[in-house]
Amino acid sequence: MDKIEELLNAKKNDRATPLQLRALTDKSYKNKTMHSQNNDEINFELATYGDAILKCILCKIYFEREDEDNFGFKGKLTEWKKQYESDEVLVRVVAKHYNLLNFLRYDEKGNEKPEEQKPQDYDHKGQNDKDRHKYIATAMEACIAAVYIENGENEVIDIVKQWIQWIDESKS
């Protein structure tokens, strides 16, 4: 069980830390259920941090490769990194693996979102697919930040290496 799974289990068992809850709280949930105007309760800024951490960890993994081939992308770090950091892959592979929608705190009725933007599943494609995936991907990035803050870089490196394997397996 990795630290993301531990975070999700803590939420499921009402043992999540405030940081872990924040990682799983979309702004739509705040708009519907929280009376505070404090953005410290939602995951948006935490996700920005998590996105930066994910990019940094991917770069570190790329440069620490033992072989000279660098995953078949020698000299193409940006191209290699893109396949593991897009919102689409974070949702369709990573969040789906963790079954993140069962843990994410958001306005489930979607009262403030057009029908096309309500996150019903991980694979749905629609006109505004990017919008639909954005807050699932945001939560995934916020979870990375929470794990990094609470457990350090090595835990995140292990998680991201596992994600790379899942993403590569999903291509075949």
Secondary structure, DSSP 8 states (H G I E B T S, - for coil): --HHHHHHHHHHTT---HHHHHHTB-HHHHHHH-----GGGSSHHHHHHHHHHHHHHHHHHHHT-SSTTTTTTTT-HHHHHHHHH-HHHIIIIIIHHHTGGGT-BS-TT-TTS-GGGS---SS---TTHHHHHHHHHHHHHHHHHHHHHHH-HHHHHHHHHHHHHHHHHHH-
